Amino acid sequence: MAGLNVLLTPKTFPPFSEGSEVKKKNFIGTRNNQEITMSSSRLGLRLAACLLNISEARRKNVVEKIAKAALFEENGKEHSEATVLNIFSDYDYNRSVITIAAPVEKLVNSVLAACVEAFQVIDMEVQEGIHPCLGAVDLIPIYPLSGVGVKECGMVARSLAEKLTIHVPGCSVFLFGEADHPEKRSLVQRRKQLGWFSRRAFSSLKPDIGNMPKKRCGLTGIGASPYVMNCNVTIDSQDLTTGKKIASSIRGSSVDGLKGVQAMAFPHNGKIEIACNVESFEDQNPIENTGHMTYCILGHHYSYISPQSLEAQIKKLAHDQGIRTIGTALVGFTPQECKDCAEYALREKIGEFWRKREGIFM
């Protein structure tokens, strides 16, 4: 088995950091449906992660400055219990995903510091990019990694939302998932309601926390759920209509779709990219040989479609249209890889872990 089951030296980092078009197929490091226990950290820490989505990718120095802010307290002292595991930036999308991990009780301050910095340097009035977004800090999801449940992550997310609107008076927040009480509406539901997919005018948006959205800051989504991966597959075509058909076919909401998968199609580098959110869903009776991976946190069993299976399905649908696939990008980590990297980075006190992985800039 390849991957991160044993992290001994800085040379054992994940193999898919050198580029976005992953020719290698060892995304996972474990066979399909081998259950991974993530209920306790080898360090005895209760770990959570935030995949911070910001609306900036074209200024590398700005993105790194935001990431580094997560590692320092207000007094300038470095957080010894936080690490930035990965930065994935996409020029066409003008969007970056910064993976921040820490003990759950420490995560709020790290993410808050990164967000404050982001709001200072990103202006939604001039932001351009093909990826939908509503906020300078567009999305702040909190995911459990070990020793902590989704419900507690929801409380952490609500606390973060309240602190963020205090620290950044122009910031406005909508809540989703476990942070959205009492409805617990999903991120997709909230985005549809708010017109995220069409960049609705800010003046028509009503936040859950904070004032009416300002043009500079926009509207930020904050919530918690089981881990969500981002996995993008590029098809060798410029036909957006075909790309949208493929994206629609693999969505979990479609007949014969892939459970837990949300998908959109975008023009990207002269081709079409099928951008997928791969959700973990609670599954107390996982079925073997279904192309899913499973893991357990605090006695709760979760499953998610493996990147290989997702890629294979998109490849099949594209082939049916006479189109080949030309690249697959896993944005960050699988749940187990995120936990393993977080443990390693925190044990070795590597705050800027993404530099060891070299980050991904396209």
N, C-alpha and C positions, 0 to 999 in steps of 0.2 A: 504494500500500500504506500502510495506517495502522499505528500502533503505535510500536515503540521502535527501529526500525532506525537512526535518527539521534537522538541525545540531545544537544541543543545548549544549551538553557536550561531552567531549572526549569519552564517552561510546557509542556514536551514530555513530561510524565509520562503514564503509562498512563491511558486515558480512563474506566476502569471503577472508580474509587475513590469516586465520589460516592454510591453506593447499591448495595444488593445485588441489586435486581431490574434486571437489565441489559437495557434495551430495545435498546441498540446491539448490533450483531452483529460488531463488529470486535475480537473476542477476540484474534485471532492476529496480524494484520498481514502474513501471508504466505499464499499460496494453498495448498490441500491438496497434500500431498506435495512441496512445494518443500523441498529439503533445506537445512538450516542448519548451517554448520560452526561448532562450538563448541569446537574443539580447542585454541584458543589465545586468550587474552584480549588485547584491544587494549592493556592496561596491562602485559602480560607477566606477569600474576599467574596462579597456579594456584588457581582459585576453587572454593569449595564452599558449600553452603547448608544450613541446618537449619530445618525447619518445626516449631518447638517447639509442641507441643500441651499446654496447661495446663488444669486443671479449674476455671477461674474466668473469668467474663465479666460478672458483675453488679456488680462494683466496678471501675469504669473506672480509678480512681486506682491500685488495686492492680496491674491488668494493665500499666499504663504504667510503674509502678515496676519490675516484673519486666523489661519490655523495656529500660528504660534501664540496668538492671544489666549487661546484655550489653556495654555501651559503656565500662565502667570496670574498671580493674584493682583488685587488693586494696588498693593504696596510694592509691586514689582518682584516679589518673591516667587520663585518657580514652584508650581504644583508638583510635588513628588509623587502624587497618586493619580496622575492623569497622563494620558498618552494620545497623541494623534497618530492613528494607525495607517491612514491612507488619505491621499488626495487624488481625486479623479476629476479632471477638467476637460471639457469639450468646447472647442472654439466655436463651432457652428451653433451649438445650443446656447453658448454663453452661460454655462451653468457648471458649477463645481459641487462635488459631494465630498465632504470632509468627515472622515470617520474618527470620532472621539470616544474613548473608552475610559472608564474609571469605576471605582466602587460607587454604588448607586447614591450613597449619601454625599459624594464629592462631585458627582457629575453636573449638577445644576450650576455651580459656580464656574466650571470650565466652559460649559456651553454658553452661559450668559456672557462671559468675557469675550468669546469669539463673536457672538451676535452683536454686542455693543460696538466692537470694531467694525463689523460688516456694515452696520447702519451708518457709520461715519464715512465710509468710503464708496458705497454703492448708491447710486441715484436712479430710482426707477423712472424718472422723467426722461432720462436719456438712454435707458437700457434697451438693447436690441438683441434678439436671438430667436431662433426658430422654435425653441422649446417653450411651451406655455409656462407662465409664471404670473404671480400676483404681487410678490413681495421681494424686496432686496434680500432679505432672508426669507426664502420661499417656504421652506418646510423644515420642521424640527421634530422628527420621530424619535421616541425613546424605546429601546428594545432590551428585554432581559437577556443576559448571557448565562449567569449562573447564580444560584442561591437567592434569587429575587423573582417575584412573580409579575405578571402583566398588570395586575391591579395596583401594586405599589408603584410601578413605573407610571401608571396613569396619574397617581397623586404627585409624583415627581414632576410630570409634565405640566400639571396645573400650577404647581408652585413656580415652575420656571416661567410660565406665561404671565403670572401676576408680577413676578420680579422684573421681567423684561419690559412690561409696560410702565413700570416705575423708573427704571434706568434709562429707557428711551421713550420719552413722553409722546413722540410722534408715532410710536409703534402701535399697530392694531393686530389682534389675534383672533383666529377661529380655532376651535377645538375639534378633535376627532378621536375616534377609538375610545380607549379607556379613560381619556381625559374629558370626554364629552358626556357630562351627566345631565339628565339620567338616560338620554337616548342612546348613547354610545354609537353614534353614526360613524360609518366607515369613512376613510379618507376619500374614496371615490364618490360617495354620497355627498359629502360636504363640497367637494370640488364642483360637482354638477350643480348644486344649489347656488354656488357663488359665482358660477361662470368662469372658473379657472381655465377651462379649455379654450375659451374665446377671449380671454383678457377683458372681461367686463369693466366698464368705467368704475373707478374707485368710488365715485360719489354715490353709486347705487348699492354699495356693499355695507352690510351691517355686521360689525365684529361681535364676538362673544365677550371679549375683554379689551379694554382700551377705548380710545376715541374713534370717531369716524376716520377711515384710512386717509392718510396724506399721500400726495402724489410721489414724494421722494421715497418714503418707506414702503408704501403699499400695504398688503395684508399678508400676515404670516400664519401658517398652519402649525399647530403644536399638538401632539398627541402621543399615544402609546399603543402598542400592539405586539403580538409575537413578531419575531424577526422577519424583515422583508428584504430580499435580495433584489438588486438591479442587474438584469442580464440583457444585453442588446445583441441582435443578430443582423448583419448586413446582407442584403440580397443584391445580386448583380443586375440591377435594373434602375431606371429613372422613373418608372411608372408608379406614381404615388397611389393611384386607385387600386392597383394590384397589391401594393404594400398594405393598404388599409383593409383589403379583403382578408389577407393573411392574418393581420393583427386581430381582426374581428373573429376569425375562425378559432384562434387559440385562446381567446378570453374564457375565463371560467364561467362567465354568464351565458356563453353560447352553447348550443347543442353540440356535443362531442368536443367541447373545449377542454382546456387543462385547468383543473381545480386550483384556485388560488392565484391564477395568472391574470394580470391586467396588462393590456398591450396597446400601443399606439404606433403609427408609422410616420416617419419624418424624412424629408430630403436630408442627406448627410454626405458630405464629401463627394458630391456628384453621383451618389447611389441612394438607395432607400434603406433606412435602418428601422428594424422592428424593435422598439424599446419596450422592455417588459419589466414590470414589478412582479416578483415571485413571492407570494405571501406564504408564511407558515400558518397552518391551520391546525386546530386541536383535533386529534385523531386517536382515540383510545384503543381502536382496533385496526392498526395499520395492516394493509394487505401486502404481501410480498410480491416482488417482481412486477410492480406497477410503474416503475420509473421514478419512484419517490424516495427521498431520504427522510429518515425519522430521527428525532432526538427527544430528550426528556429534561424538563426543568421542574424541580419540586413536585415530582409525581405527575406532572401534566405532560402528555405525549403530543408531540407536534410532527407534522409531515409537511414536505414541500417538494415540488417537482424538481428533479435534478437538472442542472444546466445542460447536461448531455441530452437528456430526454427532451427538454425544451428546444434545443438546437435541432435535434433529429426531426421533431414535428414540423418546425418551420422549414427545414430543408425539404421535407416531403411535400409540403404545401407549395413551396416555391417550384419544386421539380414538376409538379402537376401543371404549373403555368409555363413550363419550359425555361425556368430561371434557376440559376445555381446560387448558393450562399457563398460568401467570400470572407467572412470573418465573424467571430463571436467575442464579445467583451463581457467579462464578469466585473461589475463595478464594485470593487472592494472584496468582500469575503462571503463565504457560506457562514451559517451560524457557528459551526464548530471552529472554523478557521478564525473567525473574529474573536472567539473566546480564547483560543490558544495563543493568538498573537497578543491579545491584551495581557494575558498572564505573563508571557515572556517579557513584554515591554515593561510592565510594572515591576516584575522581579528584578530586571536588569536596570531599572530606572532610566529607560530610554523614552524621553518625552517625544522627540521628533522621530518616531519610528518610521514614518513615511519616507524619510531620507534613506533609510536602510533598504526600502523597497523601491526607491528612486521615483515614486509617484507615477502618474500617468498624465501626460499633457499631449493633446492631439492638435 
